[in-house]
Amino acid sequence: MSVPAKSPLYYSLKLKFVGVIVAVLLACFLVFSFYRAERAEHVERLFEENEDVLLFSEELVNTHLGAVIEDLLLISQSDSLREYIEDPTNAQMRSNFLQDLRNFSIHKKSYAQLRYLDANGMERVRVDSGGLAVMPDQLQNKSSRYYFTEGMRVESGSIYISPVDLNIENDVVQQPRVPMIRFVLPIDDAQRGRLGVIVLNFHARQLLERLRLMGNDASSNVELLNERGYWLLNPNPAMEWGFMFSEGAGLTMAQLHPQFWMQITRKDAGMFYAADSALFWRKIPIHYTNALKYKPGTEVATQYWTMALRYDGEAWRAIFKPIVSKYSILGVIPILVGIAAMLYLIMRDRYTQKLNALNQLNAKILENAQVAVISTDLQGQITSFNEFAKVTLFRS
């Protein structure tokens, strides 16, 4: 059984369909290309805006910690301290230095403690917040505390800045939580060597709360991490200070958001985004705010904080919703035009087929008619005639 041959109109229609499909695909590709370009431009603009926020955050940290260092240097260069360390047994010299620390504490309300420890780690002079002088019989030996051993180890003229942590009273984290940074400056004498250290316990709460308010917009989450990836700031307070509690050992970005932490460990600043989330970050090296500022070339700490702005789920998608909506509409237009074109071609093909069938039928009727049928043009010239006309009118 033979297969009916396809008509030329069929192949013509098929070719036109292919042309329409190619045109629609090309138009959709162009729309998608414009969408990607505008989205990339939007991300770049968002990066620049967030980078400004992160740079300002770094400047804020440097300003706060730099001010503490200036206070520490001011105390270390005071006449009352020099006189006291020259004669530590002189009660009047000790009283003068104690009074200077009390005045300093009253006017500078950002310090929980101001202390002088001797080379054995014994507190010799201590003033608590608000200018409260601690009696000699209440002074403690801090030789086993890490900030003392680290402070005694740094170069002369350098400053040790401890990692930020929560203040502990009687082996329990103080409530409400009191974030603390300890600044330690060794006191040296040309003849006697290292005599001890000045220690300032800096209340970091105000600094951290100011950083918390640094978000570029309501859709981003402000986060601050230490060098180990623990949160110092997080939208969920239960995620903060995990390293201070036994149950918080796993509360790190490395554990909970490994894709972000991997990027942070690779670069000091940048952005990383996926389909449903994004992170903009900048590392703030703490050593930039200490001895480097006063003694170029000396690096006394390698710790850093990572300031981050994170967009999650719906917040990240909402940023691009206007762009997606616009290009979704633009993408539908060529598809609708293509469908309309194909429907038009189908209807036109059917009309052509019917017209051809009618023409063929008319031709057959005329050919078999028993009357003479002659067609002429406008000038009266004969253009065609049927068989009967040929036989009856044009016989030779």
Helices and strands as residue ranges (DSSP letters): H 8-76, H 79-86, H 91-107, E 111-118, E 123-128, E 132-133, G 136-138, H 146-153, E 160-161, E 165-166, E 168-169, E 172-173, E 179-189, E 193-203, H 205-212, E 221-225, E 231-233, G 237-239, G 242-244, G 246-248, H 253-256, H 258-266, E 269-273, E 277-285, G 286-289, H 291-294, E 304-312, H 313-319, H 321-368, E 374-376, E 382-385, H 387-393
